[in-house]
Amino acid sequence: MELIFEKSVPGRHGTLLPRSDVPRAADLPAAFLRAEPAGLPELSELEVVRHFSNLSRRNFAVDTNFYPLGSCTMKYNAKAAEEAVRPFAGAHPLLPYLPAGESFVQGSLGVIHQLSQLLAEITGMAAFSCQPLAGAHGEMAGIMMIAAWHRSQGQQRRFVVVPDSSHGTNPATAALVGYEVLTVPTSPAGDMDLDAFRKTMNNEVAAVMMTCPNTLGLFNPQVAEICAIAHRFGALVYCDGANLNAILGKVRPGEIGFDVMHVNLHKTFGTPHGGGGPGSGPVGASEKLLPFLPSPRIAQHTDGSYHLAEPAAESIGRLANFYGNFGILVRALAYITMLGRDGLVEVSEQAVLNANYVMSRLKGWYDLPFDTSCMHECVFSAARQLKQGVHALDIAKYLIDRGFHPPTVYFPLIVKEAIMIEPTETESKETLDAFIAVMIEAAELAETNPEALFQAPRTMPVSRLDETKAAREINVCCSWAIAGQEE
Ligand SMILES: *Cc1c(COP(=O)(O)O)cnc(C)c1O
């Protein structure tokens, strides 16, 4: 049955605007004046409310369902953190911050300053800038800082080294900043192959980018040695901190030897990843890289008031409008202060426990390419199911019918038919058990009735979409046809 997106009926309305009492706002050139009415939708208020409420019910969300999307840390977003943002919602970014005594935004600047300091404390880096608007943006900031540092040493280096398990944003970042990428393979244990790494290193390497723990959900026990080797070649080491949820209060990357890192506030610190943003990827620097951080940075006068510091000459400059994605910063500060030191440690312990629980319960049903205890996520392969023609994608689609968001599939790229499950710390044992039961059901169906998996999902308004076409040819306003859907 056809679902018509267009619901407008001429003459219908939900609001009466008061008659304008503005004599004439401005003398606009005739070319800019509208010749025809704007053609806005004409609907009653109830129709609008129903339209958007029904659209929202077609969405998967952490608030409605289990969402074990590996690498993305889709944890529950505590409503108290939302509450904390509300008072800041009306603060205009152009409000003056000087002079301190009369400032309207001392509290807002204080949020950014305190959060930066807490992130430095948690990660062992010297300082943070909260400007970057996403993880990838933080990576770009970090690699730009490394490039600027090499320039300050009178050097122009050519390469950035990444392991082949790395997130696609790592090599993309290196290329964007103008480097050539050297890829190091993964050892059978799931870590970057140390011998291959040693052979790859040379005096033209500007940076080594390591995800810690890595995207196989494993913590590399040789990571300090990797930092030391890189440093011997005059290279700096970048920590992709998107997986920080696994090591809060356990490991401080700054103490291992990392020179620069980013963290994903919209993964680890109380804002779920997804929905296209907004996000925030603060970038942190070791003592050596401090002057290269983006500017302006927020500093404190001796009387405790805040101001925008004079940029250091070496700074890579401004990366975002105003203060970055400020709402996400407030949520992160609320999240960190609500949990405190012990709470953050517990977050990681519970996240790791949940992932290991899922891993050990599903191990008999799916291939586990790196069979060792994991950190916050576990990576299976559907290679066994593929013998019956069942792909990781079919299992993912089946999970949708059974009320679960699929795990990440086909990443990391080095695992054939990868199924990457990150349960996060906020899920109960009952939820994990229900998910595990459905994963086992899918494995059994792959043996007994693979056809059932090929047809999934059957319960959704739309079934299997051409996701590439949908992303490349976005069309959000035309009528569309949906098979079998009652409106
Ligand atoms: C999510 C992620 C990124 C990128 O973060 P975005 O905010 O999506 O740009 C980088 N590396 C890893 C390992 C990630 O999981």
The ligand as an ORCA input file, in Angstrom:
! r2SCAN-3c Opt
* xyz 0 1
  C      33.762      6.182     15.977
  C      35.199      6.003     15.738
  C      35.961      7.010     15.122
  C      35.380      8.260     14.508
  O      34.549      9.003     15.315
  P      33.401      9.905     14.657
  O      32.865     10.702     15.785
  O      32.394      8.964     14.078
  O      34.035     10.755     13.611
  C      37.314      6.802     15.017
  N      37.897      5.667     15.449
  C      37.183      4.683     16.042
  C      37.885      3.446     16.527
  C      35.806      4.806     16.197
  O      35.093      3.822     16.766
*
